[in-house]
Amino acid sequence: MASTGLDSHSLGQFRSTLGEKSPSSGPVRRGSLSVTPSVRDEEATPYPHEEGISLRPVSDKTTRRLKPRHIQLIGIGGVIGTALFVQIGQGLLNGGPGSLFIAFTIWCTFILAITVCMGEMVTYLPISSPFIRFAGRYVDEAFGVAAGYNFFVFETALVPFEIVACNLIIHYWTDVVPAGGVIAIIIFLYGIINISAVKWYGETEFWLALGKVLLIIGLIIYTFVTMLGGNPLHDRFGFRYWSEPGAFAELYKSGSLGRFLGFLQCLIQASFTIAGPDYVSMVAGEAENPRVVMPRAYNKVFYRLMAFFVLGSLAVGINVPYDSSELMDAFKKDKPGAAASPYVVAMNRLRIRVLPDIVNAAVLSSAFSAGNSYVYCASRSLFGLALEGKAPRVLGRCTRKGVPIYCVLVVLLFSLLSFLQVSNGTAVVLSWFTSLVTASQLINFCVMAFSFLRFKAACEAQGLARDSLPYKGWGQPWVAWYALTGCLIMTFVGGYTVFLPGHWNVPTFLFSYTMIGVFPVLFVGWKLLKRTKWLAPHEVDLVRDLAEIEDYTRNYVHMPEQSVPHFSVS
């Protein structure tokens, strides 16, 4: 890892190759367009073709108030939701413990590749909604628009997903409170948390995410203890279920093809469940001292998440056989809360009391925390589009505390889709949202990998040495190509089941492939409307906003926290 800022010689040499002046000497000259190198300048107009229209770039009024401890646990908290504790059981039923473990392990390698790509770009230029804006700056403005709205749809759809999950979990204990009432209360709480200053969002998410970490660690320890006989039945079951009924389940077909389809379904499950770099990236514009904090965050969050997901998938296969009638009934009968969790099924089999209620409470906290993170990320993605002039200018306005208030309100309006549960079954609604967001998430990963390839090409064409960057990713460009290829293939494979004989379902098809069709429509539509250009490497703007980041890094003074104790998950 290099220094925390670009060294003065490399930066000066890089700017000189672009024919630019030092930021201290006035505006930067780019061809015939003169702008100040700061997104916070109201008069800056980075896109000359946007003059005279209503969609114009606005200044970034967000504040850098998120501490390193906030960022590390926000990155974890945004990823760990109910899927790791409940929906993962569906993957076990489809493919068996062996397929589940292998699929989750393989998909972690793709997430590692995406993390390496994002780590290098974001630490170089830690701005609000980074990868959305990088797509427009390094590839094509129209590509950035398509990427931005895809990510917005992805995060916005996850909000009602987790709200519906929260309602389902609460009904594990009682049906007294109607579904509509629970949903309304959760949306109200999300509004209060996200409209407050960002530091309060950070504090809320810090403690909620800490609960998730303790939950998954506790469940892994529980698995280790019980498999060795530490349970009321004194049953030392070990890896019994890997041999009886077996490690690989058949799905749809018999024989090797059926086992492969089971594995493929587990891989699809993993692609929905595991994420990471996108959530860490979204806080870059509001992170304190990002050149120092973000590289550490990428490294630590990735390895912790991978440990949780890989060990979590292994633990699920140890606790429950893939032919468990209780687990099958829980999903088929739409049982509430953690009743469908493989861990609770195992606890019931071993006649362990009290723990299922504790797990359910922790899963509720996990679902609420995930939804809270999605509101934040969705609002910041829309805010990033407004900053670049790709969404109405009003959405770029912030409160005096640095909160993009109108973006938060738009996301909360979309969260009202969770009321669909009132007239449809919970399992049906969750399935719709899962299909929609899986495709969007994979498209996001493709965008990140491809944007990095263009960033690397631009660095080489313009003489910016990657060794001088705050964080240099390893194995490039092969790592980026690996991520792009895998994610692109999985984008189209995700809804394959609708093409099997007897499995055609119109809602499933639409939710699985809608965003695959919408993305190119947005790209082509904006390109034709604004006549944007596919940027050659030497035309990519690698300097915009850089002077502000360099100035902030040079003048940053660390202020230790006074009232909140430091906590770090090692």
Secondary structure, DSSP 8 states (H G I E B T S, - for coil): ---SS--HHHHHHHHHHTT---GGGS-EEETTEEE-S-TT-TT--S-GGGTTSS-----------B-HHHHHHHHHHTT-SGGGTTTHHHHHHHHHHHHHHHHHHHHHHHHHHHHHHHHHHHHHS--SSHHHHHHHHHT-HHHHHHHHHHHHHHHHHHHHHHHHHHHHHHTTT-S-S-HHHHHHHHHHHHHHHHHS-HHHHHHHHHHHHHHHHHHHHHHHHHHHHHHTT-STT----TTHHHHTT-S----SSSHHHHHHHHHHHHHHHHHHH---HHHHHHTGGGBSSHHHHHHHHHHHHHHHHHHHHHHHHHHHHHHS-TT-HHHHHHHHTT--GGGG-HHHHHHHHTT--SHHHHHHHHHHHHHHHHHHHHHHHHHHHHHHHHHTTSS-GGGG---TTS--HHHHHHHHHHGGGGGGGGTS-HHHHHHHHHHHHHHHHHHHHHHHHHHHHHHHHHHHHHT--GGGSS---SSTTHHHHHHHHHHHHHHHHTTGGGGSTT---HHHHHHHHHHHHHHHHHHHHHHHHHT-----GGG----TTHHHHHHHHHH------SSS------
